[in-house]
Amino acid sequence: MKTDTHTQGEIITRLAAETQAPRDVVEREYLDSLHDLSDGARVRDYLTLFASKRVKRKIHNQKES
């Protein structure tokens, strides 16, 4: 899946850098989130944005606990 300006790989790499989490962890969380969000979605324009936000929130919460 290619977004307007970034590929999934670029998004995952950016998220890993922003969250300072291992890329493989971020990749798994991102793809799982993207799959969950896309299941039954009628509009897919913002799925990568929502998946990214979900991953950031999840990793942030894991670091706090």
C-alpha positions in Angstrom: 0.0 0.0 0.0 1.5 3.3 -1.0 0.3 6.5 0.6 0.4 9.9 -1.1 3.9 10.8 0.2 5.3 7.9 2.1 5.5 4.1 1.7 4.7 1.9 4.7 8.4 1.2 5.2 9.1 5.0 5.4 6.3 5.4 7.9 7.5 2.5 10.0 11.1 3.8 10.0 9.9 7.3 11.0 7.7 5.9 13.8 10.6 3.8 15.1 12.8 6.9 15.2 10.1 9.0 16.9 9.3 6.4 19.5 12.8 5.1 20.0 11.4 1.6 19.7 12.9 -1.3 17.8 11.8 -1.2 14.1 10.5 -4.8 14.2 8.2 -4.0 17.2 6.9 -0.8 15.5 6.4 -2.7 12.2 4.3 -5.4 13.9 2.2 -2.9 15.8 1.7 -0.7 12.7 0.7 -3.5 10.4 -1.6 -5.0 13.1 -3.2 -1.6 13.6 -3.5 -0.9 9.9 -5.2 -4.3 9.5 -7.6 -3.8 12.4 -8.5 -0.3 11.1 -8.9 -1.3 7.5 -11.2 -4.3 8.3 -14.6 -3.1 7.0 -13.4 0.5 6.4 -15.3 2.3 3.6 -13.0 5.3 3.5 -9.3 4.5 3.6 -7.7 7.9 3.1 -6.6 8.4 6.7 -5.9 4.8 7.8 -2.1 5.3 7.8 -2.5 8.4 10.0 -4.8 6.6 12.5 -2.5 3.5 12.6 0.5 5.7 13.2 -1.3 7.5 16.1 -2.4 4.2 17.6 1.2 2.8 17.5 2.7 6.0 19.1 0.1 5.9 21.8 0.6 2.2 22.5 4.4 2.4 22.6 4.2 5.5 24.8 1.8 3.7 27.2 4.1 0.7 27.4 7.1 2.9 28.2 5.2 4.6 31.0 4.2 1.3 32.7 
